[in-house]
Amino acid sequence: MIGIEEITGVVLAGGRGSRMGGADKGLQNHRGMPLALHALMRLSPQVGAMMVNANRNLAAYESLGAPVWPDTLPDHAGPLAGFLTGLEHCGTDYLVTVPCDTPDFPTDLVARLAQSLQAQDAEIAMACTLQGGVRQVQPVFCLMRAELRESLVRFTQGGQRKIDRWTALHRCALVEFDDAQAFFNANTPAELQQLQGHG
């Protein structure tokens, strides 16, 4: 069994928010709190340590109560940059990532990812859902061994930025979650509005 104390969680809030009109997505108000705070509060009980990956409004993110680290890669390089930042500051054997714009992800997310990672002797475990009978991988809900840092450094130094290309280099476990709605994310103001009605 992988214990909670062996896992560090990171909330990914480093994007440009281009589909949100350039607004900082993690700081958008959702049911009276910033989106990123929902993610932090939901992830905290599932892990031993927490951090946030953000590239602007750092003081606002720090006020949410977890250490904040900006990307080490330039030019808002996407979720993999957040993975790398998390791995560089991770003091545990495992790192789990969640995006800041999906506040209702499962409360047993980490436990189920950890169980499958161990059972399948995988290096990475990712959530997936079934939508219309099609398996939809949710790659930013990802538990990985911290020792993959060197692999990710090499991959990103080669100019690569695609999550699926990097994860394809490693043993991956896919963990199916029944509730696709739990992974609904707010990329646009309209989706944020839609999210208010969930739950």
Salt bridges, closest charged atoms under 4 A:
ASP24 OD2 - ARG56 NE 3.94
ASP101 OD2 - LYS25 NZ 2.78
ASP104 OD1 - ARG31 NH1 3.49
ASP121 OD1 - ARG145 NH2 3.82
ASP121 OD1 - ARG171 NH2 3.95
GLU123 OE1 - HIS170 ND1 3.40
GLU123 OE1 - ARG171 NH1 3.83
GLU150 OE2 - ARG149 NH2 3.49
GLU176 OE1 - ARG135 NH2 3.81
